Amino acid sequence: MIKHRKTWKGEKPNCLDCGKHLSEHKCKRCKSCAHKGKLNHAYKGKVKRQCNACRKDFYVFPAHIKRGGIFCSDICRLKILNENQKGEKNRNWKGGIYPINKLIRASLEFKLWRKAVFERDNYTCVWCSQYGGVLNADHIKPFADYPELRFAIDNGRTLCVSCHKKTNTWGKH
């Protein structure tokens, strides 16, 4: 086993491959010879390909070439896939519409309404008096049928999950 050292005492030895004097290299081969040996060993059995995203050359085993394309890294693969699936190119595209109910339920106003209902009812289910746990802010008059009452605090009530499932509007009955 060859011991690596940063400097040699006395005269510097010659490269085992080409015979040149070694500089401060760690092994007994000069940098160019050692680098060639590493390259030949590292690329054995690999084929040269070009990345579909960044057009850089890289080496890959033939068995590792994926059906979706040839990419040098996961970053390049995700970059191309994200560009090919945005907007109208996405298979789930529905013409740029997004349900208004989802937008409203994700809004700050809805979150404030929900918190106000919970605080008014002291985080307690109004039917079974369960305190805490998983609670839902339920609309007494349905959210979709009465848009003018969506953010009215008196149209809300705090229910636990089991009591909320017993309401006549759960799951659009």
Stockholm file with secondary structure:
# STOCKHOLM 1.0

chainA/1-173         MIKHRKTWKGEKPNCLDCGKHLSEHKCKRCKSCAHKGKLNHAYKGKVKRQCNACRKDFYVFPAHIKRGGIFCSDICRLKILNENQKGEKNRNWKGGIYPINKLIRASLEFKLWRKAVFERDNYTCVWCSQYGGVLNADHIKPFADYPELRFAIDNGRTLCVSCHKKTNTWGKH
#=GR chainA/1-173 SS CCCCCSCCSSSCCBCTTTCCBCCSCSSSSCHHHHHHHHHHHHTTTCEEEECTTTCCEEEECGGGCBTTBCCSSHHHHHHHHHHHTSGGGSTTCCSSCCCHHHHHHTSHHHHHHHHHHHHHTTTBCTTTCCBSSSEEEEESSCTTTCGGGTTCGGGEEEEEHHHHHTSTTTTCC
#=GC SS_cons         CCCCCSCCSSSCCBCTTTCCBCCSCSSSSCHHHHHHHHHHHHTTTCEEEECTTTCCEEEECGGGCBTTBCCSSHHHHHHHHHHHTSGGGSTTCCSSCCCHHHHHHTSHHHHHHHHHHHHHTTTBCTTTCCBSSSEEEEESSCTTTCGGGTTCGGGEEEEEHHHHHTSTTTTCC
//
